[in-house]
């Protein structure tokens, strides 16, 4: 199902982990509406970058999110977040910096530089929160801005 010019439902719900482990990652009708908002937001991201983005993780049902160690409050579970890369544009840090500069045009709720990918979420009331994730021993920590 085509959700927007460049994004499909399959692309924003597909999970190799879910497939391998027999997890049904089918969104509810309510979540499907949110995934439509996600697709529209990602169109804004794509327009700013002017090249395709590669979504590695979009919607995650609660069981899938828990299985992969996602945050208990992850916007992925509401169908409002995606993790992506854009190698044709540059590194994830390059991508994040440009998107922060275009935040009002994109209208993101949260943008997180997560090392090898960028996390972006959308909301009816965007906060324009920008963070950098830090991984290491223990739980992930976050700092404000793009480090």
N, C-alpha and C positions, 0 to 999 in steps of 0.2 A: 504494500500500500504506500503510495507516494504521499508524504506529509507536506512537503514543500518542494520548491524547484530542485534542490540538491540532496534532500534527505528522505529516506524511507523508514517505515516502521521497523522493518527487519534490521536495518542498520542501527537503529537506536534502542533495540531490545535484544539483539543477538549477544550471546555469551558462550564462548567455547567452554568455559568452566561449567556452566549450567548444562550444556549438552553432554559433556563428559560424565557429569554426576547425576544426570536424570532429574534436574530441577526444572520445574515448569515456570518459566519466566514470562508468562502471558500477562499483560497488564489488564487491570479492571477498566471499565468504561470511564471512571473518574480519572484514573491515571492516564488513560489514552488522551484525554483532553489536555492534560499537562504536557504530554509528550509532543502534542501539536505546538504548544508554547515553546518547548525546547527546540523543536525544529525551526521555528521562526527566529528564535534567538541565535541559533547557529548560522542561519542565513546572514544575519548581521555580522557575525564573526567572519564568515567567509567573504562577505563584501568588503570588509576592512582589509583583510589579508590579500584579497584578489587572487587567491589560489585555493584549490580544494583542501579541506581539513579531513583528517582520518580519525574517526571516532573509535576509541578502543573500549569504552564502557559508557553506556547510557543508562536506561532504566534497569534497576535491579530489584526484584521482589525481595521481601524481608529475608527469606530463607537463603537466597543467593548472597545478599549483602552480608549476612552473618557468616556464611561459609567462607567468604573471601576476606573477612576481617574488616569490613567497612564500618564507618561510624554508625552508632545506633540512631543518630539523627540525620543521616545522609539524605540529601535532596535527591540522590539517585533513586531512592525508594518511592518518591512521589513522581518520578518521571520528569524532574526539573533540572537535572544535571548531566553533564557529559565530561568525560576525560578524552583528550584528543592531542594529536600532534599535527604539525604542518611542515614536513621536511622541505617542501618546495619554497617555503618562506624563510625558514631558519630554525634556530634552536628553540626549545620551549621558552627559554628566557627572552629571546628576541620577540617571540610571539606575544608573551605576556606583557612585555613593555609597550608594544604597539597597541594592544587591546586596552591597557590602562589609559593610554592617551586618548582612546576613542570611547571611553566608558559611557559617556552620555549618548553617543550614537547607538551603541550596542544595548545599553540598558541592563547590564548584568547585575545579578544580586551579589554573587561572590565569584572571585577569580583567584585561583590558587596555583602558584607555580609549584608543581610537585615533582621536581627533578627532571625525569625523562618525559613528562607530559604536562599539559595544562588542564586544570579542572575549571569548568565554568558552570554556573547555575543561574537560573532566572526566576523571577517572582513578579507578582502584580505590583509589589512595592519594593523596587530594588534598593539595596543598601549600598551598592558600589564598594563592597568590602574587598580589599586586596591583601593577600597573604602569601607567604612563602612557607612551605612545609620543610621540616628538617627531620630526617630519618637517622636512626642510629640505635644504640642500645636503649631499650625501653620504649615507651609510647612516642608517637610522632608529636613534635612540638611545632608551633607556628609563630612567625613574627609578622608584623604588619609591613606591607609594602613588598616590593620585588627585590630580593637580596641578590 
